[in-house]
Amino acid sequence: MVKQTTLDSWLLQHFSDLLRKGALNVVKTGTPIVLYRNMIEEEEDSHEETVCTLTEGHVIVQVVTSGGVIVPSFQQQFVFTFDQFPDWLMRKSKELLLQCVDFLEEQLK
């Protein structure tokens, strides 16, 4: 159990560092980085999805409804610091956290 806790701590710190490096890239390019998009629900011509974006200073998670005759709208929005987001995402889904780490490592090569 101690080794798992240590590995998780390292992973959270590594992810936090990657977020900071990614934010520097956002500053250079002027374009936020989409860390992930997940479809929550889809009906006929409309859908609801979660979009997670890395900006210059924060990570923003938004639940967006759009499509068909529905005007795009934000159902929920969460704003995290680079230190808060890894813990939140680990509690939500370790698999999604690993996916984000892999994505940022690839983007920042």
GROMACS elastic network, one bead per residue, 0.5 to 0.9 nm:
[ bonds ]
;  ai    aj funct       b0    kb
    1     4     6  0.51244   500
    1     5     6  0.62489   500
    1     6     6  0.86423   500
    2     5     6  0.51432   500
    2     6     6  0.61873   500
    2     7     6  0.86158   500
    3     6     6  0.50514   500
    3     7     6  0.60888   500
    3     8     6  0.85401   500
    4     7     6  0.50438   500
    4     8     6  0.60488   500
    4     9     6  0.84874   500
    5     8     6  0.50907   500
    5     9     6  0.60770   500
    5    10     6  0.85810   500
    6     9     6  0.50396   500
    6    10     6  0.61599   500
    6    11     6  0.85605   500
    7    10     6  0.50771   500
    7    11     6  0.60974   500
    7    12     6  0.86362   500
    8    12     6  0.61470   500
    8    13     6  0.86071   500
    8    90     6  0.88578   500
    9    12     6  0.51901   500
    9    13     6  0.62316   500
    9    14     6  0.85195   500
   10    13     6  0.51659   500
   10    14     6  0.59673   500
   10    15     6  0.85084   500
   11    14     6  0.50146   500
   11    15     6  0.60423   500
   11    16     6  0.85033   500
   11    86     6  0.87346   500
   11    98     6  0.86236   500
   11   101     6  0.86487   500
   12    15     6  0.51536   500
   12    16     6  0.61465   500
   12    17     6  0.86631   500
   12    83     6  0.85591   500
   12    86     6  0.55739   500
   12    87     6  0.68600   500
   12    90     6  0.79985   500
   12    97     6  0.88655   500
   13    16     6  0.50189   500
   13    17     6  0.62115   500
   13    18     6  0.86352   500
   13    83     6  0.81746   500
   13    86     6  0.80224   500
   14    17     6  0.51022   500
   14    18     6  0.62208   500
   14    19     6  0.86885   500
   14   101     6  0.82102   500
   15    19     6  0.61770   500
   15    20     6  0.87138   500
   15    82     6  0.86852   500
   15    86     6  0.65390   500
   15    97     6  0.81873   500
   15    98     6  0.88115   500
   15   100     6  0.81796   500
   15   101     6  0.59335   500
   15   104     6  0.85652   500
   16    19     6  0.50960   500
   16    20     6  0.64461   500
   16    21     6  0.88239   500
   16    82     6  0.55648   500
   16    83     6  0.58842   500
   16    84     6  0.86012   500
   16    85     6  0.78890   500
   16    86     6  0.64076   500
   17    20     6  0.51473   500
   17    21     6  0.63149   500
   17    22     6  0.85619   500
   17    82     6  0.81084   500
   17    83     6  0.89311   500
   18    21     6  0.50260   500
   18    22     6  0.59571   500
   18    23     6  0.84659   500
   18   101     6  0.74344   500
   18   104     6  0.65222   500
   18   105     6  0.72837   500
   18   108     6  0.82275   500
   19    23     6  0.60718   500
   19    24     6  0.87503   500
   19    54     6  0.73929   500
   19    58     6  0.88244   500
   19    59     6  0.83685   500
   19    82     6  0.61918   500
   19    83     6  0.89884   500
   19   101     6  0.89154   500
   19   104     6  0.77498   500
   20    23     6  0.50362   500
   20    24     6  0.65354   500
   20    25     6  0.88938   500
   20    56     6  0.85565   500
   20    57     6  0.82296   500
   20    82     6  0.67824   500
   21    24     6  0.52123   500
   21    25     6  0.66064   500
   21    26     6  0.88707   500
   21   104     6  0.89530   500
   21   108     6  0.76537   500
   22    26     6  0.63054   500
   22    27     6  0.87726   500
   22    33     6  0.77194   500
   22    54     6  0.74585   500
   22    55     6  0.84268   500
   22    56     6  0.83739   500
   22   104     6  0.71184   500
   22   107     6  0.82499   500
   22   108     6  0.69737   500
   23    27     6  0.62900   500
   23    28     6  0.87142   500
   23    32     6  0.81411   500
   23    33     6  0.83808   500
   23    54     6  0.67276   500
   23    55     6  0.59869   500
   23    57     6  0.66430   500
   23    58     6  0.81824   500
   24    27     6  0.50704   500
   24    28     6  0.63785   500
   24    29     6  0.87744   500
   24    56     6  0.68970   500
   25    28     6  0.50640   500
   25    29     6  0.61434   500
   25    30     6  0.81237   500
   25    31     6  0.84249   500
   25    32     6  0.87152   500
   25    33     6  0.87711   500
   25    56     6  0.84067   500
   25   108     6  0.81700   500
   26    29     6  0.52361   500
   26    30     6  0.53470   500
   26    31     6  0.53906   500
   26    32     6  0.54703   500
   26    33     6  0.68998   500
   26    54     6  0.78348   500
   26    55     6  0.63311   500
   26    56     6  0.58166   500
   27    30     6  0.52779   500
   27    31     6  0.75495   500
   27    32     6  0.84834   500
   27    55     6  0.81803   500
   27    56     6  0.58498   500
   28    31     6  0.82418   500
   29    32     6  0.82174   500
   30    56     6  0.86086   500
   31    55     6  0.78953   500
   32    53     6  0.63906   500
   32    54     6  0.56017   500
   32    56     6  0.75051   500
   33    52     6  0.85628   500
   33    53     6  0.55997   500
   33    54     6  0.50281   500
   33    55     6  0.68243   500
   34    37     6  0.75048   500
   34    51     6  0.72519   500
   34    52     6  0.58547   500
   34    54     6  0.62465   500
   34    55     6  0.89671   500
   35    51     6  0.78959   500
   35    52     6  0.54793   500
   35    53     6  0.55927   500
   35    54     6  0.66351   500
   35    99     6  0.87693   500
   35   100     6  0.59597   500
   35   103     6  0.73502   500
   35   104     6  0.77904   500
   36    50     6  0.79744   500
   36    51     6  0.60562   500
   36    52     6  0.53428   500
   36    53     6  0.73969   500
   36    96     6  0.83638   500
   36    99     6  0.84936   500
   36   100     6  0.71687   500
   37    49     6  0.67927   500
   37    50     6  0.55382   500
   37    52     6  0.63944   500
   38    48     6  0.87703   500
   38    49     6  0.54386   500
   38    50     6  0.51075   500
   38    51     6  0.66815   500
   38    52     6  0.88449   500
   39    42     6  0.73392   500
   39    47     6  0.73683   500
   39    48     6  0.61891   500
   39    50     6  0.64284   500
   39    51     6  0.88248   500
   40    47     6  0.75596   500
   40    48     6  0.54361   500
   40    50     6  0.68868   500
   40    63     6  0.87144   500
   41    46     6  0.85701   500
   41    47     6  0.55673   500
   41    48     6  0.51269   500
   41    49     6  0.68877   500
   42    45     6  0.77103   500
   42    46     6  0.60167   500
   42    48     6  0.63675   500
   42    49     6  0.85901   500
   43    46     6  0.53877   500
   43    47     6  0.60233   500
   43    48     6  0.88260   500
   44    47     6  0.80491   500
   44    68     6  0.80925   500
   45    66     6  0.86710   500
   45    67     6  0.56067   500
   45    69     6  0.80367   500
   45    70     6  0.88669   500
   46    65     6  0.73433   500
   46    66     6  0.56262   500
   46    68     6  0.53097   500
   46    69     6  0.78854   500
   46    70     6  0.69611   500
   47    64     6  0.82338   500
   47    65     6  0.57759   500
   47    66     6  0.57242   500
   47    67     6  0.61995   500
   47    68     6  0.87720   500
   48    63     6  0.68764   500
   48    64     6  0.55420   500
   48    66     6  0.65589   500
   48    67     6  0.87744   500
   48    75     6  0.89544   500
   49    62     6  0.81343   500
   49    63     6  0.56113   500
   49    64     6  0.54210   500
   49    65     6  0.66116   500
   49    66     6  0.86389   500
   50    61     6  0.68307   500
   50    62     6  0.55530   500
   50    64     6  0.62860   500
   51    60     6  0.80496   500
   51    61     6  0.57413   500
   51    62     6  0.52727   500
   51    63     6  0.64328   500
   51    64     6  0.73814   500
   52    59     6  0.70054   500
   52    60     6  0.56333   500
   52    62     6  0.63943   500
   52    63     6  0.88884   500
   53    58     6  0.84149   500
   53    59     6  0.56739   500
   53    60     6  0.51786   500
   53    61     6  0.64420   500
   53    62     6  0.83811   500
   54    57     6  0.78992   500
   54    58     6  0.62361   500
   54    60     6  0.64929   500
   54    61     6  0.89787   500
   55    58     6  0.53763   500
   55    59     6  0.60662   500
   55    60     6  0.75443   500
   56    59     6  0.85546   500
   57    80     6  0.89494   500
   57    81     6  0.70650   500
   57    82     6  0.76232   500
   58    79     6  0.65078   500
   58    80     6  0.55812   500
   58    82     6  0.61990   500
   58    85     6  0.87189   500
   59    78     6  0.82307   500
   59    79     6  0.58705   500
   59    80     6  0.51531   500
   59    81     6  0.63624   500
   59    82     6  0.67903   500
   59    85     6  0.68839   500
   60    77     6  0.70215   500
   60    78     6  0.57107   500
   60    80     6  0.63753   500
   60    81     6  0.89991   500
   61    76     6  0.80803   500
   61    77     6  0.57007   500
   61    78     6  0.50882   500
   61    79     6  0.65119   500
   61    80     6  0.82455   500
   62    74     6  0.66242   500
   62    75     6  0.74685   500
   62    76     6  0.56078   500
   62    78     6  0.64033   500
   62    79     6  0.87341   500
   63    73     6  0.84926   500
   63    74     6  0.57619   500
   63    75     6  0.53492   500
   63    76     6  0.50648   500
   63    77     6  0.64513   500
   64    72     6  0.68459   500
   64    73     6  0.56810   500
   64    75     6  0.58582   500
   64    76     6  0.74585   500
   64    77     6  0.88458   500
   65    70     6  0.76169   500
   65    71     6  0.79125   500
   65    72     6  0.55339   500
   65    73     6  0.53978   500
   65    74     6  0.64431   500
   65    75     6  0.69565   500
   66    69     6  0.81998   500
   66    70     6  0.54945   500
   66    71     6  0.59137   500
   66    73     6  0.65769   500
   66    74     6  0.89633   500
   67    70     6  0.54939   500
   67    71     6  0.71181   500
   67    72     6  0.69994   500
   68    71     6  0.80622   500
   70    73     6  0.82873   500
   74    77     6  0.69660   500
   79    85     6  0.85303   500
   80    83     6  0.77883   500
   80    84     6  0.56418   500
   80    85     6  0.53546   500
   80    88     6  0.87443   500
   81    84     6  0.51623   500
   81    85     6  0.61626   500
   82    85     6  0.56821   500
   82    86     6  0.72738   500
   83    86     6  0.64648   500
   83    87     6  0.75607   500
   84    87     6  0.57345   500
   84    88     6  0.64003   500
   84    89     6  0.88201   500
   85    88     6  0.50756   500
   85    89     6  0.60011   500
   85    90     6  0.84477   500
   86    89     6  0.51573   500
   86    90     6  0.59967   500
   86    91     6  0.86605   500
   86    97     6  0.73235   500
   87    90     6  0.51117   500
   87    91     6  0.63678   500
   87    92     6  0.86916   500
   88    91     6  0.53206   500
   88    92     6  0.63030   500
   88    93     6  0.87355   500
   89    93     6  0.58356   500
   89    94     6  0.69311   500
   89    96     6  0.73612   500
   89    97     6  0.59755   500
   90    93     6  0.53330   500
   90    95     6  0.82925   500
   90    96     6  0.80428   500
   90    97     6  0.61422   500
   91    94     6  0.70534   500
   92    96     6  0.81541   500
   92    97     6  0.86496   500
   93    96     6  0.52386   500
   93    97     6  0.63578   500
   93    98     6  0.87817   500
   94    98     6  0.62030   500
   94    99     6  0.85650   500
   95    98     6  0.51553   500
   95    99     6  0.62132   500
   95   100     6  0.87339   500
   96   100     6  0.62349   500
   96   101     6  0.86499   500
   97   100     6  0.51183   500
   97   101     6  0.62355   500
   97   102     6  0.86884   500
   98   101     6  0.50036   500
   98   102     6  0.61526   500
   98   103     6  0.84997   500
   99   102     6  0.51997   500
   99   103     6  0.61231   500
   99   104     6  0.86975   500
  100   104     6  0.61034   500
  100   105     6  0.84667   500
  101   104     6  0.52779   500
  101   105     6  0.60560   500
  101   106     6  0.85772   500
  102   105     6  0.51677   500
  102   106     6  0.62155   500
  102   107     6  0.86420   500
  103   106     6  0.52298   500
  103   107     6  0.61697   500
  103   108     6  0.86469   500
  104   108     6  0.59094   500
  104   109     6  0.85522   500
  105   108     6  0.53479   500
  105   109     6  0.63455   500
  106   109     6  0.56114   500
